[in-house]
Amino acid sequence: MSSIAHSNSRPSDVNVAYLLRSFPRLSQTFILSEVLMLEAQGIGIRILGLADPREPIIQPNVARLHAPVTYLSELEPATRRQTLLLHLELLLRHPLRYLRALGCLLAGGKEHESGYSNYSGWRCFSLAACAANQLCKRPRGGERIHHIHAHFAHDPAFVALLVHLLTGVSYSFTSHARDLYQTDQGSLVRRAAKATHVITCCRANGEYLDATLPKRFRSRIRLIHHGVDSREFHPLESSVAEATGEPPTVVAVARLVEKKGLSDLIRACGIAVGHGHRFTCLIYGEGPERGELSSLIEAIGLTSRVRLMGSCTQQDLVSVYQHADIFALTPFVTHDGDRDGIPNTLMEAMACSLPVLVTNAGGISELVTDGANGLMSTPRDVNGIAAELQRLLQDGDLRARLGAAARETVTEGFAAWAQAAELATIFRTVRGKAS
């Protein structure tokens, strides 16, 4: 279906279209959480997904959304005649805007396709035309969109730029990881040039943007960390938690992709097992490396110790964190520049008072301080990772101290409500300037 409608009786002083590659995605639950927090703060949201992900598992919190969800790929004309009529309508409505958008496509389409992208430049223009047509129509209830916000600097930000040129509606975008570092730098500058704000989720990304964008655009860069809801993610009460006498449980939650470094974690588990440590490692998530990781587990002889658990909902993960003893994630920067920002699962685990073992990649050092609220190793250093893992396995007092400090860190500096409030302020400021 092309649209998922939810009722929204809450009055909004500003209405924002969230432009996303697809929605809802299990691996991008942080976007769902962000939208729910914004709605709770009085921001009206409409979600424009480039495509329906059609994932088998959907977060239960999707049912709490007031925002209607429209999939632009399902609105694309089915025939050449319908396509011509759509573009003719946009051209006749605002000739200069249409020609500027077309000029942007012709000038930057090849650059767009040379970097990280899922769609060609012409396909992005087609999706932008569908979005513009939707935004130009008088929406149900009389509310209009005041601003567009895209998540990810590749296709979504390019489509948002084209929609802005077609409609005059202002836009901003959030850059994260691969989308930032693998997008052609010329394309990144072109998208930042028209955006009101270029938001990113960690300091390392901010430094990259500062070095990449011309000086006149740097004031648009805003660092807004993702946040975690510590009311939802919390440890079990001490009176509820019971010592089971079972070996410690190590948990990792991540997409099964190269940059997450899960093969290094598995090898480190093999070293720890070889040194006589008893524990279970449960890896939650799905991805293209599942077969390779499964083969590695079998080759090292860890099938009874390390298990690939598949995907689960965020609601289920709360219990996973609460009943674990250690959280481990060992990402690294891949040869093509792909990397993490600050993994959201890391914040969730810390909110549940789990001691964490991580590697110093991406923006992780902004959240974890080695020896204070977690243990940190060098990326790709399997022996070093194994040594830190063994420290945690054999020292319950260390686990307790690091876990308590971890929760304090995220509740004080990475609260979801506060991060959403920063975004809400940006959207209201943009709305005020446009009035």
N, C-alpha and C positions, 0 to 999 in steps of 0.2 A: 504494500500500500504506500501511497506517496506522502501521507501525513499521519502523524500520531497526535491526536488532539487531547489536551487536558484542560479542564476548566480553570480559569484564573479570575477570581473575583477581587483579588488584591489590587488596589489602585497603585499605579506606578508613575513616578515623575519623569522617568527616563526609560525608554524601551530599546534594548540592544539585541541585534541579530548575532548570534554566535555561529560563525562559519567554520565548519569542521570537515575533515576528510570523511569521517563516518562516525555514527553515533547510534547507540551506546556501544563502546568497546570495553571489554573486560580489562585490558591493559592500560586503559586511559580513564580509570575510575576517578582520578583526581579532577577531571573536567566535570564529571557529574557532580562531585562534591562541591566544586566551585560554583556551579550554576545554582545548586540548592541553597548555598550560603548567600548568593546574591539575591535570589528570590526572597529569602527570609529578611533581607535588608531593604526590600522594597524596589528592587530593580526588575523591570519586566524583561523577560527573555523570550526570544524566538530562536529556535535552533534550525540552521540550514546545513544539512549534511550533504556532502557531495555524492555519497552512496550509502546504502544500507549495508552494514557489515554482516547481517544475518548470522550472528554468532549463536551457538547453541545454549550458552549460559548468559543470562542477563541479570545484572545486579537488582536485587529487590527494591533498592532505593529509587530506581527509575519510576516506580509507581507514585513517588512523592512529587514528581515534577509537575509544575503548572505549565511549563513552556511547551507549546506545540512544536513538533518535529516534522520537518519537510525534507524529503530527499530529492535533491535537484536532478539527479540522473534519471529519476522517474518522471520528471517534467519535460525532459528534452523532447522536441518534436519528433514524430515517427517518420515523417516524409520530408522530402526536399521542399515541397510547397509550404508545409507548415513552418519549416525552418525559415524560409524566405519571408513569410508573413510576420513571424516573431521579430526578426531583425529589422524588417521594414517599419514595423510599429515603433521599435526603439529609435530608429533613425529619424522618423517623422516627429516623434515626441520631443527629442532633443538632438538635432543634427550635429551640433558642435561636440556634445558629450560623446555621442556615438563615434564620431570620427577620431576624437582623442583616444578613446579606448582602443579602437582599431589600430591607430598609430602606435600605441603602447605595445600592442601584441606584435606588430610587425617589427618594432625596434628591439623587443626583448624576448620574443618567442624562442629563438635559437639558444640564447643564453639560458633561458628557463630549462630547456630540454637537455642542456649539456651538464646540468647539475642533478641533484637528487630530485626526482619528480615521479609521480605515478601517472600523470596525464600529459598529453602534448599541449603545446600552447593553444592550439585551435580548440581542443576539448575544453580547456579552462575557459576560453572565451565563450563557448557554447553554454557551459554551466553558469558563467557570470550573467549571460543574457537571460537565462531562466530565473536567476535570483533577482536581477534587476526588474524583470517583468512582475515578479511577485511583490517586490517592495514598492513599485510604482502604483500598484492597484490599491484602492482604499481597503485596508484590512477590516476584518470583522470587528465590530465594536467601535470603529472609528479611530483606533490607536495606530500611530505610525511609528516606524523605526527611526530612531534618532541617531543611531551609531551602529557600526559593524565591528565586531571583534573576532579575529581569526586566531585559532590555535594552530601553531606550526608555521614556519617561515617558508615552506615550499609551496605546494599547490594551494592550500587554503589562503595563504597571504596573497598569492598572485591573483586568485579569484576575487579576493576582497578588494584589491587594488582596481581590478577591472570593473567591479560593481560600483566602486566609488566614482570612477570616471564616467560610468554610464548614468549614475543617478545623482551624484553630488553629495551622497550621504558619507559622512566622515568614517574613518576606520582606524583601527589599531591592530597589532598582532603580538602574540606571545611566541617567542622562539624557545626551543627546548634543548635538543641534543643533535642528533643526526641531521635534522631539518635545518639547523643553523650552520653546522660545519661543512655540510656537503652541498648546500645551495651555492650556486655560482655567486661570487662576490658582487659582480655587476648587477645581478638580479636583486641581491639583498639591498644594495644601495638604492636601486630603483623603487623597491617596495617601502623602504624607510623614508624616502624623499616625500611621499604623499601621506604617510601615516601620521596621526597625531601623537602616538606613543609606540615605542618599540620595547616591549616588556620581555624580561627573561627571568629565569628561575634560580640562577646562581651567579656568584661573582665572576667565576671563570668565564661564563658566557658573556657577562657584561664587559669584561676586559677585551674579549674577542671583538665584540661589537664596537667598542671604543676605538680599537685599532683598525677596524675595517671601514667604518662609516666616516664620511667627510666631517670635518669639525662642526659645520653648520647644523648637522643632524644629531650630534651627540647629546644635546640637551633633551632629546626625546626618549633616550634610553632610561628605563626604569627597572630596578631590581625588585621583584616581588616573589619571595619564596612561595612554593606550595606549602600549604598548611595541613595539619592533621587535627581531627576533632578528638580531643582527649577525653571527651565524655563517652564517645563510642569505643575508642581504643584505650583500654585501661587494664591494669593487672587484676587478677582475682584478689578478692579480699583475703587477708592472711587466714581468717577463720574458715574460708572456703577451700583454699588451696591445701592440698594434702600431699605429704611426701609418699611416693608410691614405692620407693626402693628400686625402681627400674633404672637402667642406665640413662644418662642424660640424653635429651633429644636436641639435636641441632636442626634448625629450620632455615631454608632459603626460599625466598619467594621472588620469582623473576620470569620474564619471558625467556624461553630457551633459545637465545641468540648469542652469537660470538662474544659481543662486548660485555656480557654479564660475567664472563670468566668462570662459568660453572665447571668446566673441565679442570681448571686449576683447583677449585674447591674439592672436587672429587679425588684428585690425586693427593691433595693434602690430607683428606680423610684416610686414604690408603696408608700414608706415612704414620698417622696417629694410630691406626689399627695395628700396624706393624710394631709399634712401641708398646702395645699391650692395653691400649685404652678401649673401654667398652662404651659404645654410644650408638645411636641411630641418627642418620641424617635424612631428613625428608625435604625433597625439592618440589615446590608447588609452582606450576606454570606449564605453558605449552609453547611450542615454537619449532622452527625448522631443524634445530639441532637435537631433537629428541632421540632420533635413531643413533646418532653419533655418541651421545651421552650414555645411552643405554648400553651400547657396545663397550664403552670405556668402563662402566661399572662392572660389567661381566668380565672383561679382560683382567681387571685388577683383582677380581675375586671379592667384590663388595656387595653382591646381590642381597645378602642378608643384613647389610648395614646401611646402604644408601638406596633410597627408593624415589622414583619419579612419580609424583602423586597426581599429576595433571592439574587442570584449572579448577578453581572454586570461587565462590562469591566472596565479596569483602566481608559480608556478615559471617561466613564460615571461617574466614581468616582470623577474626577476633579470637575465636576459641583456639585456633592453631597456635597463635602467639601466646595466649594465656597458659597453655599447657606445655610450652617448649621451655628449654633451659638456655639456649644460645641461638642468636640469629647470625647468620653468616652470608656475606655477599662480597665477591671478589672481582669486580669489574676492571677493565683496562681499556685503553684507547686502541682501536683496531688500526690496521695499516692504512685504511681509507679515511681515517679521522672520526669514525663513529665512536660515540662515548655516552656515558650517563651524565645527567646533571646531578641532582640530588634525588636518588631513588625514593619514591613515595613509600614503598614497602619498608624501607629502612626507618623512616619517620614513624610509621605505624608500629613497628616492632619496638622502637624506643619508647613510644607512648605506653606500651604494655609492660614497661620496665624490664625488657629483655636486654641482657648484655650483648653487645654487637661486636663482630669481627668483620672488618672491612679492609679494602685496599684504597690507597690514596689516588683516586681517579676522578675526573670530572670535578663536581662541586662538593664531594663528600667531606672534604676537610672543613667546609663551612658548618657542618653539622656535628661531626665527630672529632673530638680532641683526644689523641692517643694517650691512654692511661688515665684520662679524667672521666669520660663517659662512654668509652669503648676502646677496643684495641685496633690498631691500624698497621697494615703491612704494605710492602711495596707490590704494585701490580706485577703479575706473572712470576713472582717469587714463591714458588710452591713450598719450598722448605721453610721460608719465613712464615707463610700462612699456616703451615702445619705446626710450627713452634708456638704461634699465638693461640691456635686452636687447642693445643695440649695444655697451655696455661689455664685457659678457661675450663677445660674439662676436669682438671685436678684441683681447682681452687674455688669452692663454693662461696667463700667470703668475697673473693674478687668479683664473682658473678653478681652477687647481691649489691655490692658497692657501685659497680658500673651500671647495673640496671636502674638503680634509684636515680643516679645522676643523669642517665639517658632520658628518663621521663621528665625530669626537671628541665632539661634542655629544650625539649619540644613543647612543653606546656608554656614555658616562659617566652620562647623566641620564635616558635613555628605554629602558632595557633591559627587554625583555619578561618575562624571568624575575623581575626585581625587582618589576615591577608586579603580576604574577600572585601573587607571594608576599604582597603586601599584601592582595589579595583573599582568599587562602587563610587568612590570619590573621583576617580579619573573619569568615569562615564558621566557623572553629574557635571563635572567641570566642562567636558566637551559639549554636553547638552546646553549648558549655560552660554557658552561662546557662540553656539549656533542659533540661539534664540534671538 
